[in-house]
């Protein structure tokens, strides 16, 4: 694994980067005094790397505003879900021309009201593995159960006129075990009825990029970022790894 490999690299007296074998070794001082872009082959030690824990290397990146942010943890999502559960589902928004609704009240102490809206295609429900559904009042545990059976799950809440997305600190879409987030700065969330245009397609694929587009969401991408500090007898050089 990469973390163990990096630890081993630090223990070695010299680490050789093997790319550009046709080039002779260049001192780090020469590189730092040169104008980019150039190609070099170096012989250097790995002094440090950040972050120290590999899972901290994964960030969310917006390609529009070029911002980076931490991936929210499950506790943040759970808190937002609990807050949205305080708003009872609006029965006037149930069973429209493009989705079918099922509601019930939980038997726990809080007696939460839950509504699930199954998006239809040609006035018919699709197979679970092809279905997008919207859920109001669900807990994190309940949502994860749904993602195992249905293709896409969108947590929503009721307004007077339509269903809407939750705070964009929460994922706007869950597919399998992947949570999709939108950029707060660049997104202009639209009401859920915007999804009816995809439901009307000949074969709705429910791809995250298409869902994000019709809902006015600027999709954040998961990126992998690390910083390495390399040293030789002439100086130090910071190297950055950034990849989708």
N, C-alpha and C positions, 0 to 999 in steps of 0.2 A: 504494500500500500504506500501511497505517496508520502504520508506523514513519517512512516518508518524509514523510507528511503532518504528523506531529507535529513533525518537525525543521523543516519549513517554517513551522509555526505559531509555533515558538520564534523564528524569524527575523523574523516580522512584528512591528510595533510594538504592534498591538492585535489581539486575536482576539475576534470577536463570536459568542456562542452564540445561535443564531437561534430557539430555542424560546420559547414564550410571547410572541409578537409583540404581543399585546394589553396586555402589562404594560410600565410604564416601567422604566428601568434603576434597579437598587438597588445602593448601595455595599456592598462586602464587610463593612465594619465593622457596618453595620446588620444584615446577615444573621447574623454571628457572635454578635450580641447578642439575636437573636430566638429564640423557641422553635419547635422543629420539631413537626409538619411544616408547611411553607409552600411556596409557589411564587414564584420570583423570576426576573427576567431581568437578567443582569449584562453588564457590559462590562469585560473584564479581560485581562491578559496571562497567557500560560502560562509560568510560571517554570521548572518542572521536571516530569518525569514519570518514574515507576518502574513496572516495571523498564525498563532501557534497551534490552534486547533482547526483541523481541516474543515469542519462543518461551518466555521465562521467565514470561510472564503466565499460562500454562496450569498450573492446579493440580488436585489431587483433593480433593473436598469430601464430607464425610459429613453428610447431612441430619439424622441422628439425634443425634450428639454435637456437630455443628457444627464439627468440626475441619477444618483445611486441611493438606495435605501436598504435598511436591514429587512430581512424576511420576518414578518410578524410571527409570533409564536401562537400556539393553540389557545393559550389563556386569553390573549387579546380578542381572538375570534369568539370565544365562549362568552366573554363579557359583553360584546356587541350583540350577540344572539339573545342573551338574557334581557338586555335593554329593549330590543325590538319585540320581545314576547309580551311586553307590557301593553302593546297596542293590539287590541283584539282584531281578528280578521273581519273585514267589511263584507257582510253577506251579499251586498248589492254587486260585488265584483266577482261573484262565483258563477261558474258554468256559462261562459261566453261562447261565441261562435268558434273560437279557436283553442279553447282549453276546457277541460272537464274538472270539476272540483270535488274533493272529498274532505269533510271536516269531522273532527271529534274533540272531546275534552279528555284530558289525561286524568287518571285516578290518583295522581300523587297529591301532596299537600297543597300545592299551588293551583291545581286544576287548570292547567294551561289549555288554551284553545289552539289547536293546530289545524292548518288548512294546507292541503297539497293540491296543486293545480297541474294536471297532466296535459301537456300541449298536444293537440290533435293534428292529424294530417288527412285531408279529404274527409273531414268530419268523423274520422275514425282514430282510435288510439293506436299508436304504433307498438311494436314489440318492445319490451323493457330495455333491451340492449340498444334500441334506436331512439328511445324516448328522452325528451327534455322535460323536466318538471320544475316547478317553483314551489318553495315551502315557506310558510309563515309560522312562527312560533316554535320551531324545532330547536332541539339542543344539538350540540356538536356531535354527541354520540348517535343521535337519531339521523343526522345528516350523513355521517359516515356509513351508516347501514344502508341508506338509500343509494349512495354512490357505488356500492358493491353490486347493485342490481340494475340500476338505470344508467343511461349514458351520461347525462348531464344533470346537475342539480344547481339551481340558483336560489339562494336565500333572499326573500323579499319581505316587504311589509305593505300594509294597506294605507292608502290615502282616501280622500273622498271620491276621487275620480278614477284612480288606477292603482295598480301595484307598482312599487318602485324598489330599486336596489337599496341595500343597507349602506351605511358609511363605507367609503372605499378603503378604510383601514382593514376591512374584512374582505375576503376573496369574493369577487362578484360571480364566480363560477367554479364549480368543482367537477372534475372529470376523472374517474378512477381515484387514484391517490394523489392527484395533482391539484393544487389550488392556484387559480389564476387571479392576478391582481391588476387593478387599473391605477394609472397615475392620477393623484388628486389634483395636481396642477394643470394637467393637459386634458383631462376628461370633462365632458359635459353630459352627464348621465341623462338618458331619455327614459320615459315610462316604458313599462314592460310590453305594452301593446305594439311597440316597435318590432318585437319578435315575430309578430303575426306574418310579416313579410317573408321570413324564412320558412315558417310553417306552410306557407302557400306555395313554396317551390315544389317542383316535380318530385325531387328526392332530397328532402332536407338532410344535410350531413351533420349539422350542429357542430361545426368546427369553431374552436375558441376565437380565432381571428375574425370570422364572419359575425359571430355573436357580439364580440366586442365592438365591431364597426357599427352594427345597427343600433346598439345601445349607447353609442357616443362615448365609448371607453377607449382610452389610449392604453393599449395592453403593455404591461411591464414584462420584461423578459428576465429569466433567471440567468445570471452570469457568474463565472468563476474568476475570482481575483486573488492574486498573491503578489507580495513584494519580496524580492530577494536582494540582499546587500552582498556584493561580490568584492573581494579585495585582492590585490597583489602588492608587491613591494613599492609600486609607484602611486597607488591611490585606491579609492573606493568607487563603486558604481552601483547605483540602484537599478534593478531590473524588474519590470512589472509584467505580470501575466494577466491577460484579460481575454476571456473566451466565453462564447455562448454554449 
